[in-house]
Amino acid sequence: RNGSLWFCQTASIPASSPTRAAAQWWQVNPATLSVQQFGRVDGGSSTGMFYYFPSIAVNAAGDVLLGHCQSSTSTYASASYSTRSATDAANTMQTAYMYKAGLAGYAQFDQYGRNRWGDYTGACVDPVNNSFWNFNQWANTSNRWATVVANVTVPAAVPCNLATGLTTTAIGNNTATFNWTPVTGAAVRIPFASRCLRMPGRAPRRTVNCSIRSSRQDMAA
């Protein structure tokens, strides 16, 4: 993407005597064989969280989605992702966001004694709007695995602070006027829209052009 090679892998940390797994990612310049960026999503020794089976996607703007699974002694295998904006500090990712928590333990060993996992994970860019899709696995009940799909727009995993007293007037085919009680840092969530529109709360009225479409942020199968 944009002249760089991006890839990711599961790393055993620390290398000398591993105690956990981390999702490791790279940006490499193939022309000069130099590392442009390198980072890890690592729970650290204090949390005991393992991150593994990562998948990576980069859009035309240089934003990044790193999908991964995560688990610990107190967290069943869950689906999660981390993101970075092209304007974020080099070699950094935003805090990991778990979007589907595991519900039970999973132990299905194959003929080689492996508790297989990660076959149905991946990440890609939506060619329509430059958002991301993360395909992931999580541990279901009755010793079963399950899949989940998330549509992510960077910056991601930022909760919407709902404004109060919200009303809508002058609704047209592609425009509407929103009125709400002024709240510093308030946000408006458009029903059935694919993202949050974050607006300053200094004035109680804003006119927003938007495309309303019925969509789900995540789907479990």
N, C-alpha and C positions, 0 to 999 in steps of 0.2 A: 504494500500500500504506500503510495506517494514515494516510491524509491527505497522503501525500507522493508526488511523482512522481520515479521513479528512471530514469536513462538512462545510456548509455555510448556511447563513440565512439573511433575511432582518432585519435590526435593526432600530428602531426609535431613533433619536439622537436630543438633549440629552434626557435621559430617563425620567427626571423629568417633562419636558415640551417640547415635540418633535416639531421640526421645519423642519426636513428633514429626508430622509431615506439613510442608508448606507448599503453596501454589506459587511457583516461580515464573516470571515473565521477562522477555527480552525484546529489545528493538535493535536490529543490527543493520549496518550499512553494508550491503553485499559488494559494493564497488571497492570499498577500502578495507573490508573485513574488520570493521571496528564496531564496538558496542556503543550504541547511542544512548540507550537507557537499559536499566536492569532493576528489578524490584521483586519483592516477595509479599504475599499475603500470608502472614505468620501470626498465629495466636500467641506466640511467646511461651516461655516455660511456666508462667504464672497461671495462664488460663487453661492449659491442657487441651486446647482446641486443635484439631487436625484439619488441614485444608488439602484436598487432593482431587485428582482427575480434572485439572483445569482445561478450559477451552477459551480461545481468545478471538476477538473480532475488532477491526479498526475501521471507522468510517472515513469518508473523504475529508472531513474536517480535522481528522487526527484524534478524535475521541475514541476511547477504548472501553470495551466490556471484557471482563475476565470472569467467566463462569467457573464455579467449582462446587464440590460437595464439602460438607463439613460435619464433624462429629467429635465427641469426647466421651469421657466416662459418664457424663451426665446428659449428653445430647445424642439422640439417635441420628443416623445418617440423614442429612437434610440437604436441600437445594439452596444455593446461595450464589451471589455474584458480587464483584467489586467493579467500580468504574473509575475512569479518570477523564477529565476534560483536557483538550489540547493545551489549555492555558494553565493547567495545574503545574506545580513545581515538578521538575524532572525527577524520574525514578520513584514517583509516589503513586499510590492508589487511594481512593476514598475508602472509608471503613466498610468492611464486608457487610452485606445485607442478606439475611436469611429470609427467603420468601416462601419456603414451604418446609415446615419442620417435620422431621421424622416422627413416627408414632410408636415404633417398637424396634426391637433388635432384629438383625437380619443375619442368618447363618445358613447358607446353602453351598456346601462344599462340593466341588466337582471331583472327577476321578483323579486329579492331580493334587488334591488337598487345598485348592484355592477357593476362597470365598469371593467369587467373581463379582465385579462391580464396575460401573463406568462405561459400559458399552453404548448406552443411550444418552450420551451427553454431547453438547456442541454449542457453538455460537455463530451467528451470522449477522450481516447488516441488511436491513430492509431497504431495497433499492428505491422505494417510493419516497421515504421521508428521512433516511439516514439514522433511524432508530435501530435498536438492536433486538435480536431474539436469542434467548437462552433456553436451551433444551437440557433438562436435567433429570436426575433420579433422586428418589427419597425412599426411606424404609417405611412400608405400610405395615398394618397388623397382619397376624397369621403368617409371619415369616415370608412376606411377599415384598417385592420392589414395585415401585410405581414411577410414572413419569409426570413431569410438569413443564409447562412452557410459559415464559415471561417475556413481555414486550417492554423494553427499557429505553427511556430517553435520557441522555446525559445532559445536565447533572441528574443523577438518580438517587433513589432512597432518601429523598427529602420530603418529610411529611407535610401535608397541606394544613396550614393554620386557617381553619374556616372562619370567615367573617360572619357577623351576626346581622340580623335584619335584612337579609338579601332579598331583593325583588328584581324582577325583570320586566322591562317595558320595551315598546317599539321593536318587537321581534320581527325580523325580516328573514329572507331566505339565507342570508349569510352575515347578518349583523344583528346585534341586540344591545340594548342599554341596560347595564347592571347598576343597581343602587344598593348600598349597604352602609351600616353604621361604621364610621371611621375607626379602624383598629390598626395600630402600628404593625407593619409586617404581615397584614392580613393577606389571604389568598382566596381566590375564587376557583372552585372546581366546577367545570362545565359538565352537566349531566351527560353521561355516555361519551364524553370526549376522551381523548387519549392522553391528556396531560393536564397539569395544573398551570393556571396562569397566575403568576405571582405579581402582585401590584402593591405599590405603597398605599398606606391607609390614610394619607393626609387629606384626601378629598373624598367625599362620600359618593362620587359618581365617576364612572369610567365607561367609555364606549369601546367595545372590543369586536374586532373582526375575527371570526373563527368558523371553522368547518365542523359541524356537528355530525358525528357518525357513531353508530352503535358498535362498540368494540369491547373486548374483555382484556384486562391487563394480564391475566394469567388463566390458564386452563389446565385442569388436571385430568388425566386419562388413566 
